[in-house]
Amino acid sequence: MISVADLLVNDRIPGNYFATDAYVRGDLELGILENRQGDRLLALPSTLIQGIYSGLEKETGQASRLVLFNCGRWWGKNFYNRFAEAITDYYGISLSDMPMVEFLQALQQCWITHGWGKVDIDQTYQPRGFLVVKTWNSPFSHLAPSSEHPVCHLEAGILSAFFSNLSRRDLHCLQTSCESMGADCNRFVLGLAKRLEPAETMITNLDHDAIMQQLCQ
C-alpha cells in the first residue's frame, strides 16, 4: 500500500511498467522499436519463425527440440535479468520481495507486450513440488509445423531458465499440452529434472491432468 508520506517524497504512483502504450516506443520512418529504457526491440515476422522451425528440422532432425530448448534457456536467463532489473529500478523493490499478485501482473503484461500471447501461473501442484504455467495464443505454437508432440520447446526453455533464476534452483520444464494439438492452452510443468523425467514418455498417451496425477503419486 502506498502511504501519504511516500507521496510527499515521490509524487508518482507506479502503474504496470510493461503497459504496452508506455513500454513500446518507435519511429515509423526509421523503422525503430525501443522500450521505455531506450533498448532496441526486435519484431519477428511469422515467416522468420516458420523458417527457424523448418531450417532446424532439416539440419538437426529430432535434435531441433533440444536446440530450441537450449536457445530458450539462454534467452530466458537474459530475459530474467532484464525483467528483474526493470522491476527493481521502477518499483524500488527486488523481485524476490515483490508480492506475488504484483509479480504476476507484471509478468502477464510483459508477456502480452512482447507479443507472446497470454500467460498465467497455476499453483495447484506447488505443495507437491511442481509449478504449472499456462500460455494462450502462442506464436511459437501457431506457426510450428504439425507434430504429434508439443512444439513450444523455445518457450519451455525460457520458462525453465526464468523460474530457475527466480527460485535459485535448477528447474526443468516439460510441456504437457499444446494448442497445435488442439488443446485449449499450452501447459508447462516446472520441477526438478529427476522428478519430471517419468513424464517424458507420457505426453503422447496421457492428457495434462493424468500426467500430473502420475507425477504426484
N, C-alpha and C positions, 0 to 999 in steps of 0.2 A: 504494500500500500504506500502511496506517495503522500508524505506529510506536508503541512503548510510550511514548516521550516525548510524542507528541501526546496520548495518552490521559490522561497525568498533568495536562495543561493543560486538555483538553476531554474529559470523560468520556462524550461522546455519539458513537456510531458512526452516521453518517448513513445512512439507508436511501434508498429511492426517494422523493423529495419528493412525487411525484404519485400515490403509492399511494392508491387510492380511499378506503379506510376512514379514512385520516388527512387527506386533502386536502379531501374534501367534508364540510361540516358544515351542519346545517339545523335549523330549528324547524318541526315539522309543524303546530303550532297556528297559527303566524303565517304559514306558507307561505313561509318564507325559506330560500334556499340560499346558503351562503357557502363560500369556500375557506379554507384554513388561515391566510391573512393577514387574513381578515375582509372581503375583497372580495366583492360580490354576484355570484352565478351566476344565469344565466337558463336555464330549461328550455324548449325549443322543442317544442311538440306537433306531431305529424305533420300535423295539419290546417293549421297555420300554414305549414309548409314547402311543402305542396301548394298552398296559396293564393298563396304568393310566386311559385311557378313559373307558375301559371295566370294570375295577375294581370299579371306581366311579359310573358307571351306575348301577352295581349290588348292591352296598352298599347304594347308596343315591337316585337312580332313577332320577327323573327330577331335584332334587336339585343339581345334579352334575354340572349343568350350573353355579349355584351360587358359588359352591365350587371352581370351576376353575377360575371364575371371581375374587373371593376374593384372591385366591392364586396369580393370576396375579397382583392384586393391591399391594400385599406385594412385589412381585418380581419387579414390576415397580418402586416402591419407592426406593428400593435399587439400581436398575439399573440407575435411575436418579442421585442418589447421586454419584455413581461411574463415570458416564458419565460426570457430571459437574466437579468433582474433576480432572479427566483426562484432560478435556479441559482447565481448569484454569492453571494446572501445565505445560501443554505442550505449550499452546499458550500465556500464561501470560495475559489472559483476562477472565472475568467472563462470564458465559453462557448468562446472561441477556444482556451483552454488545456486544455479538458476532453478526456480520452481519448475516442476515437471510440466505444468499447464503452459507456462510461458515458453519453455523449451520446445514443446510440441507445436505450439502456434508458430514459432519462428521457423522450425524445420518444415512444417507444412507449407508455409508461404514461400520459403526458399525453393522448395521442390516445384511449386507451381510457377514461380517467376522464371526459373531456369528452363521451363518447358518440358519437364519430366513427367507431367501428369499430376496426380494427387497421391499423397502418402498418409498413412495412419499407423499407429502402433497398438498392437493387441497384447496386453499384459496378462492375459488369462493363464498362460502356462509359465509365467515368471517364477512362481514358487517351486516349479519343477526344474528350473534351470534353463528355460527356453523363452526367447522373445520372438514374437511373430510380427513382421512388418508387412503391411498390405499396400499395394500401389494400384492405381487405376489409370487408364489411358496412357500407358507407357509407349513412347515412340519406339523403343527397342523391341517391344513385343509385337507391335502392329506392323513393323517393317521387316521383321525377320522372316526368312524362308520357312515354309511349313515343316513341321517336325513332330515326331511322336514324343518328344521330351520338351520340358520348359526351355525357353530360349533366352531369358534375360540374364545371361551369365555376367555381362558387364555390370548390371545393377547389383547382382549378388556380390560381386567383388567390392563395389562401392560401399554397400551396407556392411560387409564384413570388416573392412578397414575402418569405417566411420565409428561403428559401435565397439570395435576393439580398442580404438583410441579413447573413446568416451568412457568405457568401463575399465580400461587398463588391464584387459585380459585378452588373450589371443582367441578370438571367436571365429568360427567358420560360419558360412551362410549357405543354406540349401533352399532352392526354390521348389515348392510343393504344388503350386497351381499356376497356370499361365493363361492369360487372355487369348494367346494364339491358339490354345487348345479348347477354347470355348468356355473357360472359367469366368466367373463374374468379376474376378480381380486376380492380380498376381500376389501370391503369398510367399514370403521368405521366412525361414526359420533360422534363428541365430542361436548358437550354443557352442559348447566345446566340440572340437572336431571328432573326438573319440565317441562322444555320445550321439552325434549326428550320423556317424558312419553307417549304421544299420539301415537308415532311411534312403540311402543312395539307390538301393535296388527296389524300393517300394514305389517309386514315383510313377512308373508306368502302369502299376496294378492297383494302387490304392489312392483314394482321394485324400485331401488335406486332413480332415478330421480323423480318418482311420490311421493315417501316418502318425499323427500326434498321439493317438491312443496307444499305438505300439511303442512309441518313444518314451512315453510316460509310465509304462508298465514297470 
